Amino acid sequence: MSTPTSEGATRRPTSEALAEFILSLVQAFLRTGYYLPDHPNSKKAKAGLYGRFQRLFSGRHELTFIVKDHGEIKEVLVDGPLPETTRLRSLMTQGMAEVYAPRLAKFFERKRLVSLTLKERMGEEEFSHFIDVMSEPTFVSLDSQAKDEFVAHLRRNGVQHISYVFMEDLVTDQRRLPWRAQLAISRLRKDIRVVPLFHDMDGAQIRNLHLQIVHDVLRPITKPELIPVMLLNSDLAHTPDLTDEEIENEIVNYIPESILIESCRWALKLHKERSVDRPEQDYKRALMKLYMRLRSTELTGAPELLRDFFDQGLVDIEMLPVNLKKRVGIERDTDRYLRERLKTLQLLDTVASERVYGALSRLCIPVIEELVRRHLLEEALVLLMVYRAHAGLDGFRGRVASETLRELETGSLSKLLEEQFVSGKKEDRVALAPLFRALGESVHPYLLGIVRDSDNTWVRKNACEILVRVGAVGLLLGALRSGQLSAEAVAELVMVLEELGVDSPAVLRTLQETVKDPEPRVRAESAWALCRFLGSAEESRFIRLLDDPAIEVRKRAIRCLGHIESKAGLPHLAKILHRAQQDEISEPLEIEVYRALAHIPGASIDGHASAEDYLLSVLRESYPQGLKALIRRRRRHLSPGVFWAICDTLGAIGTPASIEVLAEINKQLGGSGRQKMEALMHQIESRSETHVAELSGVSHS
């Protein structure tokens, strides 16, 4: 289907070259019918045509014309030289297509041809005779008698490197075959049966030619979904000289590896749907041949498909590859354990024979792994805890249980747990944690590897949590000090230590160092952890961090000062507020300061009696009320973030004096903003009423 280049490489013909040849061929069919074969005009019509035909190919290939119903019209398809089957109309210009495509379709229809294939092996003289025979007026239309004479005339003129399928040759459509498969099977049956008509050969030669015909028919079939259709319906093409089993062998062996996997998938789909109307033993035999071909490869995806053959009952366990056979055995043992769970656990506790206990334990090792693989984690944990308990006993039970645990810890279970931990969701990782704890210190390196290597924040953090909970803090701190952990992993480790309240001396010493880390996020998380663990003892550090170059760290330092209710930090916070009025860059810090003021009792800013007074003054300046609103502009427009930070803080610390200001501002709001403001005012009112009630109770007492 490609032509040699001057460099010896190969290339496919262009659609233009193919269209030019077909146009010349159609014209030759039409013109030579008016003349005898030796007439000059007949020779002129065929001149150069054979050369163009040969240039369509490279190697042993074919050019096939297919006539297919397309609505109410007959459509001619061209297959062979181009990568895909192509409509003749799409190869030609619109004008040419309108003239010649219907003529060629009519030409084939009158001869009752469904397909016509020209083989590259056709010689020049044979090619010329082929055109002559096709053009003869005697064979313009073919009834049954004329069709036989047409075939005999082809034979007498030595035209043998062609293949043709008449409408009467189509195999039954009762099986509802795809039209392409129906045509291929019909051609195969027809070509096999006409071999004796064209060739004077002995039995062995005819057999080889039969096999060549199978290859010729299969070669254009490149879609994997068609291969199994032909395989499972091979009985439609068999003859006394070539059985359906022999055809199956050739089909299976001819499938290119590039489409073998997909062909097997389609074959299994056909079997599952029971869409082949053929004796079960016959199509199972055909599928078995396909299975054996697949088993002989090392293609990606082959083991899974081999397993599908087994699961669909097409092969028994003894025919599986060793590894797959072992896997099926483990699955069956696991199913049996789940059915007889209580009996097995009781036997582990009571069996008096070391031999029996050891044999049962050897079975349980892969069963535990399979339970994990099936995400039956609680079931796996039950068995693990049984062996953990038995390992503390005296005698053979303690010894064998310890050996079993060591094998589990050092075998594939740890790796399986690691894979599921990394690939699973958060709830999966939470469920896996007890198994890691049950396996003990041997799996700690796997978890540390996850912390070190994973690119998923939550995966790293969850691995840190497990290690911290099982007491492997030293392992984590060692990895941190040796530089094994990324900045993200260090920050997450610090977060976990803070969240779980791990404030050992070693942790505090480490935090004293990480708070100076080059990475801002590490400094920020370390500052917060020190704040939670040491509180006001670190006040001076938090004040210094207000000058950190990273805004993330400065925000966290403000939060820390609010958390420890730092009075010493108030002047520094006031400076931040002053700067924020001059430049918008400081706005995130301003928001953080307003939030911090909610936690510092008796805070005084810029001479104001309280933080509430200061915040109300900011609001009044930005939202002037009454006559002031008419005679002066806002001093500063507050961004939504700053505005709501002030309002939230007033909601937390405000007195009834705040309600008046907030109520006036609320008149300018709408929608969700008004609802939020009303909620804040209600918060202040509720707190004030509670405070009054408490004071009243004190006075009465």
C-alpha positions as CSV (number, residue, x, y, z in Angstrom):
1,M,0.0,0.0,0.0
2,S,3.0,2.3,-0.4
3,T,5.5,3.0,-3.1
4,P,9.3,2.9,-3.0
5,T,11.1,6.2,-3.0
6,S,14.5,6.9,-4.6
7,E,16.1,6.4,-1.2
8,G,14.7,3.0,-0.8
9,A,12.2,4.0,1.9
10,T,8.4,3.5,1.4
11,R,5.6,5.9,1.4
12,R,1.8,5.7,0.8
13,P,0.4,6.9,-2.4
14,T,-1.4,10.2,-2.3
15,S,-5.2,10.3,-2.6
16,E,-4.7,12.4,-5.8
17,A,-2.6,9.5,-7.4
18,L,-5.3,7.0,-6.4
19,A,-8.1,9.1,-7.7
20,E,-6.2,9.6,-11.0
21,F,-5.8,5.9,-11.4
22,I,-9.4,5.1,-10.6
23,L,-10.6,7.8,-13.0
24,S,-8.4,6.3,-15.8
25,L,-9.6,2.8,-14.9
26,V,-13.3,3.8,-15.2
27,Q,-12.7,5.5,-18.5
28,A,-10.9,2.4,-19.7
29,F,-13.9,0.2,-18.7
30,L,-16.2,2.5,-20.6
31,R,-14.1,3.0,-23.8
32,T,-12.7,-0.5,-24.4
33,G,-16.2,-1.9,-24.5
34,Y,-16.7,-0.3,-27.9
35,Y,-13.6,-1.9,-29.5
36,L,-11.9,-5.2,-29.9
37,P,-8.9,-5.7,-27.5
38,D,-6.3,-5.2,-30.3
39,H,-8.0,-2.0,-31.6
40,P,-5.7,1.1,-31.3
41,N,-8.4,3.0,-29.3
42,S,-8.6,0.1,-26.9
43,K,-4.8,0.1,-26.4
44,K,-4.8,3.9,-26.1
45,A,-7.4,3.7,-23.3
46,K,-5.2,1.3,-21.4
47,A,-1.9,3.0,-22.1
48,G,0.2,3.7,-18.9
49,L,-2.6,2.4,-16.7
50,Y,-0.7,-0.6,-15.5
51,G,2.2,1.5,-14.4
52,R,0.0,3.8,-12.4
53,F,-1.6,0.6,-10.8
54,Q,1.8,-0.7,-9.7
55,R,2.8,2.6,-8.2
56,L,-0.1,2.3,-5.8
57,F,1.7,-0.5,-3.9
58,S,4.7,-1.6,-2.0
59,G,5.0,-5.3,-1.1
60,R,2.0,-7.6,-1.6
61,H,-1.1,-5.6,-1.3
62,E,-4.4,-5.0,-3.0
63,L,-6.9,-2.5,-4.3
64,T,-10.5,-3.2,-3.4
65,F,-13.7,-1.6,-4.6
66,I,-16.7,-2.2,-2.3
67,V,-20.3,-1.4,-3.3
68,K,-22.4,-0.4,-0.3
69,D,-25.9,0.8,0.1
70,H,-25.9,4.4,1.4
71,G,-29.5,5.4,1.8
72,E,-31.2,5.1,-1.6
73,I,-28.0,5.2,-3.6
74,K,-25.1,2.8,-4.1
75,E,-21.8,4.1,-2.7
76,V,-18.4,2.9,-3.9
77,L,-15.7,2.6,-1.2
78,V,-12.0,2.2,-1.9
79,D,-9.8,0.1,0.3
80,G,-6.1,-0.8,0.3
81,P,-3.7,1.9,-0.7
82,L,-4.8,4.5,1.8
83,P,-4.7,4.0,5.6
84,E,-8.5,4.0,5.9
85,T,-11.4,2.8,3.7
86,T,-12.4,5.9,1.7
87,R,-15.5,7.0,-0.2
88,L,-14.8,7.3,-3.9
89,R,-16.7,10.6,-4.0
90,S,-14.3,12.1,-1.4
91,L,-11.2,11.2,-3.6
92,M,-12.4,13.1,-6.6
93,T,-13.3,16.7,-7.2
94,Q,-16.9,17.4,-6.9
95,G,-17.5,17.6,-10.7
96,M,-15.6,14.3,-11.4
97,A,-17.3,12.5,-8.5
98,E,-20.8,13.4,-9.7
99,V,-20.0,12.0,-13.2
100,Y,-17.8,8.9,-12.5
101,A,-18.8,7.7,-9.0
102,P,-22.4,6.8,-10.0
103,R,-21.1,5.2,-13.3
104,L,-18.7,2.9,-11.5
105,A,-21.4,2.0,-8.9
106,K,-23.8,1.2,-11.7
107,F,-21.1,-0.8,-13.5
108,F,-20.7,-3.0,-10.5
109,E,-24.4,-3.2,-9.7
110,R,-25.2,-4.5,-13.2
111,K,-22.7,-7.3,-12.7
112,R,-24.1,-7.9,-9.2
113,L,-20.7,-7.3,-7.7
114,V,-20.4,-6.4,-4.0
115,S,-16.6,-6.2,-4.0
116,L,-13.8,-6.5,-6.5
117,T,-10.2,-6.8,-5.5
118,L,-7.1,-6.3,-7.7
119,K,-4.0,-7.9,-6.4
120,E,-0.6,-6.3,-6.8
121,R,0.8,-9.6,-8.1
122,M,-1.3,-9.2,-11.3
123,G,1.0,-9.0,-14.4
124,E,0.6,-6.4,-17.1
125,E,-0.9,-8.7,-19.7
126,E,-3.2,-10.1,-17.1
127,F,-4.2,-6.6,-16.1
128,S,-5.0,-5.8,-19.8
129,H,-7.1,-8.9,-20.2
130,F,-8.9,-8.0,-17.0
131,I,-10.0,-4.7,-18.4
132,D,-11.1,-6.3,-21.6
133,V,-13.2,-8.9,-19.9
134,M,-14.8,-6.4,-17.5
135,S,-15.7,-4.2,-20.5
136,E,-17.2,-6.8,-22.8
137,P,-20.8,-5.9,-23.8
138,T,-21.7,-9.6,-23.3
139,F,-21.1,-9.1,-19.5
140,V,-22.7,-5.7,-19.0
141,S,-25.4,-7.4,-16.9
142,L,-24.9,-10.8,-15.2
143,D,-27.7,-13.3,-14.5
144,S,-26.8,-16.7,-13.1
145,Q,-25.8,-18.2,-16.4
146,A,-23.9,-15.1,-17.6
147,K,-22.1,-15.0,-14.2
148,D,-20.7,-18.5,-14.7
149,E,-19.6,-17.6,-18.3
150,F,-18.0,-14.4,-16.9
151,V,-15.9,-16.4,-14.4
152,A,-15.0,-19.0,-17.1
153,H,-14.0,-16.1,-19.4
154,L,-11.7,-14.7,-16.7
155,R,-10.1,-18.1,-16.3
156,R,-9.6,-18.6,-20.0
157,N,-7.8,-15.2,-20.3
158,G,-5.5,-16.0,-17.4
159,V,-7.0,-13.4,-15.0
160,Q,-6.4,-15.0,-11.6
161,H,-5.0,-12.3,-9.3
162,I,-8.4,-10.8,-8.5
163,S,-11.1,-11.5,-6.0
164,Y,-14.8,-10.8,-6.5
165,V,-17.9,-11.3,-4.4
166,F,-21.3,-11.3,-6.1
167,M,-24.4,-10.5,-4.2
168,E,-25.3,-14.2,-4.1
169,D,-22.0,-15.0,-2.4
170,L,-22.7,-13.0,0.7
171,V,-22.9,-15.2,3.8
172,T,-26.1,-15.2,5.8
173,D,-26.9,-12.1,7.7
174,Q,-28.8,-14.1,10.4
175,R,-25.9,-13.6,12.8
176,R,-26.1,-9.8,12.2
177,L,-22.4,-9.5,11.4
178,P,-20.8,-6.0,10.8
179,W,-21.0,-5.5,7.1
180,R,-17.1,-5.3,6.8
181,A,-16.8,-8.7,8.6
182,Q,-19.6,-10.2,6.5
183,L,-17.9,-9.1,3.3
184,A,-14.5,-10.4,4.4
185,I,-15.9,-13.8,5.4
186,S,-17.9,-14.0,2.1
187,R,-14.7,-13.2,0.1
188,L,-12.8,-15.8,2.1
189,R,-15.3,-18.5,1.4
190,K,-15.6,-17.6,-2.3
191,D,-11.9,-17.4,-2.9
192,I,-11.2,-20.7,-1.2
193,R,-13.8,-22.4,-3.3
194,V,-12.7,-21.0,-6.7
195,V,-9.0,-22.0,-6.2
196,P,-9.4,-25.3,-8.1
197,L,-10.9,-23.5,-11.0
198,F,-7.9,-21.3,-11.6
199,H,-5.0,-23.4,-10.5
200,D,-3.6,-26.8,-11.6
201,M,-1.9,-27.7,-8.4
202,D,-1.4,-30.7,-6.1
203,G,-2.9,-30.9,-2.7
204,A,-0.1,-29.3,-0.8
205,Q,0.2,-26.4,-3.2
206,I,-3.6,-25.8,-3.0
207,R,-3.4,-25.8,0.8
208,N,-0.6,-23.2,0.8
209,L,-2.7,-21.1,-1.6
210,H,-5.7,-21.4,0.7
211,L,-3.6,-20.1,3.6
212,Q,-2.4,-17.3,1.4
213,I,-6.0,-16.4,0.7
214,V,-6.7,-16.2,4.4
215,H,-3.8,-13.8,4.8
216,D,-4.9,-11.7,1.8
217,V,-8.4,-11.3,3.3
218,L,-7.1,-10.5,6.8
219,R,-4.5,-8.0,5.7
220,P,-6.9,-5.1,5.1
221,I,-8.7,-5.8,8.4
222,T,-7.0,-3.4,10.8
223,K,-9.8,-2.7,13.3
224,P,-9.5,-4.9,16.4
225,E,-13.3,-5.2,16.8
226,L,-13.6,-7.0,13.4
227,I,-10.9,-9.7,14.1
228,P,-12.9,-11.6,16.8
229,V,-16.0,-11.4,14.7
230,M,-14.2,-13.2,11.8
231,L,-12.6,-15.7,14.3
232,L,-15.9,-16.6,16.0
233,N,-17.7,-16.9,12.7
234,S,-15.0,-18.8,10.8
235,D,-17.4,-21.7,10.3
236,L,-19.2,-19.6,7.7
237,A,-16.2,-19.7,5.5
238,H,-15.0,-23.3,5.8
239,T,-14.9,-25.7,3.0
240,P,-14.0,-29.4,2.7
241,D,-10.5,-28.4,1.8
242,L,-10.1,-25.9,4.7
243,T,-11.9,-26.5,8.0
244,D,-13.1,-23.7,10.3
245,E,-10.5,-24.8,12.9
246,E,-7.7,-24.3,10.3
247,I,-9.1,-20.9,9.5
248,E,-9.1,-20.1,13.2
249,N,-5.5,-21.0,13.5
250,E,-4.5,-18.7,10.6
251,I,-6.6,-15.8,12.0
252,V,-5.2,-16.1,15.5
253,N,-1.6,-16.4,14.3
254,Y,-2.0,-13.5,11.8
255,I,-3.3,-10.9,14.3
256,P,-0.6,-8.1,14.7
257,E,0.6,-7.6,18.3
258,S,-0.3,-4.0,18.0
259,I,-4.0,-4.9,18.0
260,L,-3.9,-8.2,19.8
261,I,-4.9,-6.8,23.2
262,E,-7.9,-4.9,21.8
263,S,-8.9,-7.8,19.7
264,C,-9.0,-10.0,22.8
265,R,-11.1,-7.4,24.7
266,W,-13.6,-7.4,21.8
267,A,-13.6,-11.2,21.7
268,L,-14.4,-11.4,25.5
269,K,-17.1,-8.8,25.0
270,L,-18.7,-10.9,22.3
271,H,-18.6,-14.0,24.5
272,K,-20.0,-12.1,27.4
273,E,-22.9,-10.9,25.3
274,R,-23.4,-14.3,23.8
275,S,-23.8,-12.6,20.4
276,V,-22.4,-15.5,18.3
277,D,-25.0,-18.0,17.2
278,R,-22.6,-21.0,17.0
279,P,-22.2,-24.2,19.0
280,E,-20.6,-23.3,22.3
281,Q,-17.8,-25.9,22.0
282,D,-16.8,-24.4,18.6
283,Y,-16.6,-20.8,19.6
284,K,-14.9,-21.7,23.0
285,R,-12.3,-23.6,21.0
286,A,-11.7,-20.4,18.9
287,L,-11.4,-18.3,22.0
288,M,-9.0,-20.8,23.5
289,K,-6.7,-20.4,20.5
290,L,-6.8,-16.6,21.1
291,Y,-6.0,-17.1,24.8
292,M,-3.0,-19.3,24.0
293,R,-1.7,-16.6,21.5
294,L,-2.1,-13.9,24.2
295,R,-0.4,-16.1,26.8
296,S,2.6,-16.5,24.6
297,T,3.2,-12.7,24.7
298,E,4.5,-10.3,27.3
299,L,2.3,-7.4,26.2
300,T,1.2,-4.7,28.7
301,G,-2.3,-5.6,29.8
302,A,-2.0,-9.3,28.9
303,P,-2.2,-10.7,32.5
304,E,-5.4,-8.8,33.2
305,L,-7.0,-10.2,30.0
306,L,-5.8,-13.7,30.7
307,R,-7.6,-13.3,34.0
308,D,-10.7,-12.2,32.2
309,F,-10.6,-15.4,30.1
310,F,-10.5,-17.4,33.3
311,D,-13.2,-15.3,35.0
312,Q,-15.5,-15.9,32.0
313,G,-15.1,-19.7,32.4
314,L,-13.1,-20.1,29.1
315,V,-10.0,-21.7,30.7
316,D,-9.5,-23.6,34.0
317,I,-7.0,-22.6,36.6
318,E,-4.4,-25.1,35.4
319,M,-4.0,-23.3,32.2
320,L,-3.1,-19.9,33.8
321,P,0.5,-18.7,34.0
322,V,2.2,-19.5,37.3
323,N,1.9,-16.0,38.8
324,L,-1.8,-15.7,37.8
325,K,-2.5,-19.2,39.1
326,K,-1.0,-18.2,42.4
327,R,-3.1,-15.0,42.6
328,V,-6.3,-16.9,41.9
329,G,-5.3,-19.4,44.6
330,I,-4.8,-16.5,47.1
331,E,-8.2,-15.1,46.2
332,R,-9.9,-18.4,46.8
333,D,-8.1,-18.8,50.1
334,T,-9.3,-15.3,51.1
335,D,-12.9,-16.1,50.1
336,R,-12.7,-19.3,52.2
337,Y,-11.3,-17.3,55.2
338,L,-14.1,-14.8,55.0
339,R,-16.7,-17.7,54.9
340,E,-15.0,-19.5,57.8
341,R,-13.6,-16.5,59.7
342,L,-14.6,-17.4,63.2
343,K,-13.5,-21.0,62.7
344,T,-10.1,-19.9,61.5
345,L,-9.5,-17.5,64.4
346,Q,-10.6,-20.1,66.9
347,L,-8.2,-22.6,65.3
348,L,-5.3,-20.2,65.6
349,D,-6.1,-19.8,69.3
350,T,-6.5,-23.4,70.1
351,V,-4.5,-25.6,67.7
352,A,-2.0,-27.7,69.6
353,S,0.2,-28.6,66.7
354,E,3.1,-26.4,65.7
355,R,3.0,-27.9,62.2
356,V,-0.7,-27.0,61.7
357,Y,-0.3,-23.6,63.3
358,G,2.7,-22.9,61.0
359,A,0.8,-24.1,57.9
360,L,-2.2,-22.0,58.7
361,S,0.0,-18.9,59.3
362,R,1.7,-19.4,55.9
363,L,-1.8,-19.3,54.4
364,C,-2.8,-16.2,56.4
365,I,0.1,-14.1,55.2
366,P,-1.1,-13.7,51.6
367,V,-4.7,-13.6,52.9
368,I,-3.9,-10.5,55.0
369,E,-2.4,-8.9,51.9
370,E,-5.5,-9.8,49.8
371,L,-7.8,-8.3,52.5
372,V,-5.9,-5.1,52.3
373,R,-6.0,-5.2,48.5
374,R,-9.8,-5.6,48.7
375,H,-9.9,-2.7,51.2
376,L,-11.3,-5.0,53.9
377,L,-9.0,-3.3,56.4
378,E,-10.8,-4.2,59.6
379,E,-10.6,-7.9,58.7
380,A,-6.9,-7.6,58.0
381,L,-6.4,-5.8,61.3
382,V,-8.2,-8.5,63.2
383,L,-5.7,-11.1,61.9
384,L,-2.7,-8.8,62.5
385,M,-3.8,-8.2,66.1
386,V,-4.2,-12.0,66.7
387,Y,-0.6,-12.5,65.6
388,R,0.5,-9.5,67.7
389,A,-1.1,-11.0,70.7
390,H,0.3,-14.5,70.0
391,A,3.8,-13.1,69.6
392,G,3.8,-12.3,73.3
393,L,3.1,-15.9,74.3
394,D,5.5,-18.6,75.2
395,G,6.1,-21.8,73.2
396,F,5.7,-22.5,69.5
397,R,2.7,-20.1,69.1
398,G,4.8,-17.1,70.2
399,R,7.7,-18.1,68.1
400,V,5.8,-18.8,64.9
401,A,3.6,-15.6,65.4
402,S,6.8,-13.5,65.7
403,E,8.1,-15.0,62.5
404,T,4.8,-14.4,60.7
405,L,4.9,-10.7,61.8
406,R,8.4,-10.3,60.6
407,E,7.5,-11.7,57.2
408,L,4.5,-9.4,57.0
409,E,6.6,-6.4,58.1
410,T,9.4,-7.0,55.6
411,G,7.4,-8.5,52.8
412,S,5.0,-7.0,50.2
413,L,2.4,-6.0,52.7
414,S,4.3,-2.9,53.8
415,K,4.7,-1.8,50.2
416,L,1.1,-2.5,49.5
417,L,0.0,-0.3,52.4
418,E,2.3,2.4,51.2
419,E,0.8,2.3,47.7
420,Q,-2.7,2.5,49.0
421,F,-1.8,5.2,51.4
422,V,-0.4,7.4,48.7
423,S,-3.1,6.7,46.1
424,G,-6.2,6.7,48.4
425,K,-8.5,9.4,49.7
426,K,-8.2,10.9,53.2
427,E,-10.7,8.5,54.7
428,D,-8.6,5.6,53.2
429,R,-5.5,6.9,54.9
430,V,-7.3,7.2,58.2
431,A,-8.5,3.6,57.9
432,L,-4.9,2.4,57.0
433,A,-3.4,4.0,60.1
434,P,-4.2,1.2,62.6
435,L,-2.5,-1.3,60.3
436,F,0.7,0.8,60.2
437,R,0.6,1.0,64.0
438,A,-0.1,-2.8,64.3
439,L,3.0,-3.6,62.1
440,G,5.2,-1.6,64.4
441,E,8.6,0.1,63.7
442,S,9.4,-1.9,60.6
443,V,7.0,0.2,58.5
444,H,8.2,3.6,59.8
445,P,10.7,3.9,57.0
446,Y,7.9,3.5,54.5
447,L,5.9,6.3,56.1
448,L,9.0,8.5,56.3
449,G,9.6,7.9,52.6
450,I,6.0,9.1,52.0
451,V,6.7,12.3,54.0
452,R,9.9,12.8,52.1
453,D,8.9,11.9,48.5
454,S,5.1,12.5,48.1
455,D,4.0,15.6,46.2
456,N,0.6,15.6,47.9
457,T,0.2,17.9,50.9
458,W,-2.5,15.8,52.6
459,V,-0.6,12.5,52.0
460,R,2.5,13.9,53.6
461,K,0.6,15.4,56.5
462,N,-1.3,12.2,57.2
463,A,1.9,10.2,57.2
464,C,3.4,12.7,59.7
465,E,0.4,12.2,61.9
466,I,0.8,8.5,62.0
467,L,4.5,8.7,62.8
468,V,3.9,11.2,65.5
469,R,1.0,9.1,67.1
470,V,3.2,6.0,67.2
471,G,6.0,7.9,68.9
472,A,8.4,8.1,65.9
473,V,8.9,11.9,66.5
474,G,12.7,11.3,66.8
475,L,12.7,9.7,63.3
476,L,11.0,12.8,61.8
477,L,13.2,15.3,63.6
478,G,16.3,13.4,62.5
479,A,15.1,13.5,58.9
480,L,14.4,17.3,59.3
481,R,17.9,18.0,60.7
482,S,19.6,16.0,58.0
483,G,17.9,18.0,55.3
484,Q,15.9,15.0,53.9
485,L,12.5,16.9,54.1
486,S,11.3,19.6,51.7
487,A,10.2,23.0,53.1
488,E,6.6,22.0,52.6
489,A,7.1,18.7,54.5
490,V,8.9,20.6,57.4
491,A,6.0,23.1,57.6
492,E,3.5,20.3,57.7
493,L,5.5,18.4,60.3
494,V,5.5,21.5,62.5
495,M,1.7,21.9,62.0
496,V,1.2,18.2,63.1
497,L,3.3,18.6,66.2
498,E,1.4,21.7,67.1
499,E,-2.1,20.2,66.4
500,L,-1.2,17.0,68.4
501,G,0.4,19.0,71.2
502,V,3.8,17.4,71.1
503,D,6.0,19.8,73.0
504,S,8.9,17.7,74.2
505,P,12.2,19.4,74.8
506,A,13.5,18.0,71.5
507,V,10.6,19.4,69.6
508,L,11.0,22.8,71.3
509,R,14.7,22.9,70.4
510,T,13.9,22.1,66.8
511,L,11.2,24.8,66.7
512,Q,13.7,27.3,68.0
513,E,15.8,26.5,64.9
514,T,13.0,26.2,62.3
515,V,11.6,29.6,63.2
516,K,14.7,30.9,61.6
517,D,14.4,28.8,58.4
518,P,14.9,30.5,55.0
519,E,11.4,29.4,53.9
520,P,8.6,31.8,55.0
521,R,6.0,29.1,55.5
522,V,8.3,27.1,57.8
523,R,9.0,30.3,59.9
524,A,5.3,31.1,60.1
525,E,4.2,27.6,61.2
526,S,7.1,27.4,63.7
527,A,6.1,30.7,65.2
528,W,2.6,29.6,65.7
529,A,3.7,26.3,67.3
530,L,6.0,28.2,69.7
531,C,3.1,30.5,70.5
532,R,0.9,27.5,71.4
533,F,3.6,25.7,73.4
534,L,5.4,28.6,75.1
535,G,3.0,31.5,74.9
536,S,4.1,34.8,76.2
537,A,7.6,33.5,76.9
538,E,8.2,34.1,73.1
539,E,6.6,37.6,73.1
540,S,9.8,39.4,72.1
541,R,10.4,36.9,69.3
542,F,6.9,37.6,67.9
543,I,7.5,41.4,68.1
544,R,10.8,40.9,66.1
545,L,9.0,38.9,63.5
546,L,6.8,41.9,62.8
547,D,9.8,43.1,60.7
548,D,10.2,39.8,58.8
549,P,10.6,40.3,55.1
550,A,7.7,37.9,54.3
551,I,4.2,39.2,54.8
552,E,3.1,35.6,55.6
553,V,5.4,35.6,58.7
554,R,4.4,39.1,59.8
555,K,0.7,38.1,59.7
556,R,1.4,35.0,61.8
557,A,3.4,37.1,64.3
558,I,0.4,39.5,64.7
559,R,-1.8,36.5,65.3
560,C,0.6,35.2,67.9
561,L,0.6,38.6,69.7
562,G,-3.2,38.5,69.8
563,H,-3.2,35.0,71.1
564,I,-0.9,35.7,74.0
565,E,-2.8,39.0,74.7
566,S,0.4,41.0,74.3
567,K,0.2,44.6,75.7
568,A,3.9,45.1,74.8
569,G,3.0,44.5,71.1
570,L,0.3,47.2,70.9
571,P,2.6,50.1,69.9
572,H,4.0,47.9,67.1
573,L,0.5,47.0,66.0
574,A,-0.5,50.7,66.0
575,K,2.4,51.4,63.6
576,I,1.1,48.8,61.2
577,L,-2.3,50.5,61.3
578,H,-0.7,53.9,60.5
579,R,1.2,52.5,57.6
580,A,-1.9,50.8,56.3
581,Q,-3.6,54.2,55.9
582,Q,-0.8,55.3,53.6
583,D,-0.3,52.2,51.4
584,E,-2.5,49.4,50.3
585,I,0.3,46.8,50.5
586,S,-0.1,46.7,54.2
587,E,-3.8,45.9,54.0
588,P,-3.5,42.2,54.8
589,L,-1.5,43.1,57.9
590,E,-4.2,45.7,58.9
591,I,-6.9,43.0,58.7
592,E,-4.8,40.7,60.9
593,V,-4.3,43.5,63.5
594,Y,-8.0,44.2,63.7
595,R,-8.6,40.5,64.4
596,A,-5.9,40.4,67.0
597,L,-7.4,43.3,68.9
598,A,-10.4,41.1,69.6
599,H,-8.1,39.0,71.9
600,I,-6.2,41.7,73.8
601,P,-8.3,42.9,76.8
602,G,-8.1,46.6,77.5
603,A,-6.1,47.4,74.3
604,S,-5.6,51.1,73.8
605,I,-4.6,52.5,70.4
606,D,-3.6,56.1,69.6
607,G,-4.8,57.4,73.0
608,H,-8.3,55.9,72.6
609,A,-9.7,54.5,75.8
610,S,-10.3,51.1,74.3
611,A,-9.9,49.1,71.1
612,E,-13.7,49.6,70.6
613,D,-13.3,53.4,70.6
614,Y,-10.5,53.2,68.1
615,L,-12.4,51.0,65.8
616,L,-15.5,53.1,66.0
617,S,-13.5,56.2,65.1
618,V,-12.2,54.5,62.0
619,L,-15.7,53.7,61.0
620,R,-17.0,57.2,61.7
621,E,-14.2,58.7,59.6
622,S,-15.0,56.4,56.7
623,Y,-18.8,56.5,57.1
624,P,-19.7,60.0,58.3
625,Q,-23.2,60.3,59.7
626,G,-25.9,63.0,59.9
627,L,-24.8,66.6,59.0
628,K,-21.1,65.5,58.8
629,A,-21.9,63.3,55.9
630,L,-23.2,66.4,54.0
631,I,-20.3,68.7,54.6
632,R,-17.3,66.4,54.4
633,R,-16.1,63.5,52.4
634,R,-14.9,60.2,53.7
635,R,-11.4,60.3,55.0
636,R,-10.7,56.8,53.7
637,H,-12.5,54.2,51.7
638,L,-12.3,50.9,53.5
639,S,-12.0,47.7,51.4
640,P,-14.5,45.0,52.1
641,G,-11.8,42.9,53.9
642,V,-10.8,45.8,56.2
643,F,-14.4,46.8,56.8
644,W,-15.6,43.4,57.8
645,A,-12.5,42.7,60.0
646,I,-13.4,45.8,62.0
647,C,-17.1,44.9,62.2
648,D,-16.3,41.3,63.2
649,T,-14.0,42.5,66.0
650,L,-16.7,44.9,67.2
651,G,-19.1,42.0,67.2
652,A,-16.7,40.2,69.5
653,I,-15.8,43.0,71.9
654,G,-18.3,45.8,71.3
655,T,-20.7,47.4,73.7
656,P,-24.1,49.0,73.0
657,A,-22.2,52.0,71.9
658,S,-21.1,50.1,68.8
659,I,-24.7,49.2,67.9
660,E,-25.6,52.8,67.1
661,V,-22.7,53.2,64.6
662,L,-23.3,49.8,63.0
663,A,-27.0,50.4,62.7
664,E,-26.4,53.7,60.8
665,I,-23.9,52.0,58.5
666,N,-26.3,49.1,58.0
667,K,-28.7,51.5,56.3
668,Q,-26.2,51.8,53.5
669,L,-25.9,48.0,53.0
670,G,-28.1,45.5,51.3
671,G,-28.6,41.8,50.8
672,S,-26.2,39.5,52.5
673,G,-24.2,42.4,53.9
674,R,-27.2,43.7,55.9
675,Q,-28.0,40.2,57.2
676,K,-24.4,39.8,58.4
677,M,-24.4,43.2,60.1
678,E,-27.7,42.4,61.9
679,A,-26.2,39.2,63.2
680,L,-23.2,41.1,64.6
681,M,-25.4,43.6,66.3
682,H,-27.5,40.8,67.8
683,Q,-24.2,39.2,69.0
684,I,-23.4,42.5,70.9
685,E,-26.9,42.8,72.3
686,S,-26.8,39.2,73.6
687,R,-23.5,39.7,75.2
688,S,-24.6,42.9,76.8
689,E,-27.8,41.4,78.2
690,T,-25.7,38.5,79.6
691,H,-23.3,41.0,81.2
692,V,-26.2,43.0,82.8
693,A,-27.8,39.8,84.1
694,E,-24.5,38.7,85.7
695,L,-24.0,42.1,87.3
696,S,-27.6,42.0,88.6
697,G,-27.0,38.6,90.1
698,V,-23.9,39.9,91.9
699,S,-25.7,42.9,93.4
700,H,-28.6,40.7,94.7
701,S,-26.2,38.4,96.3
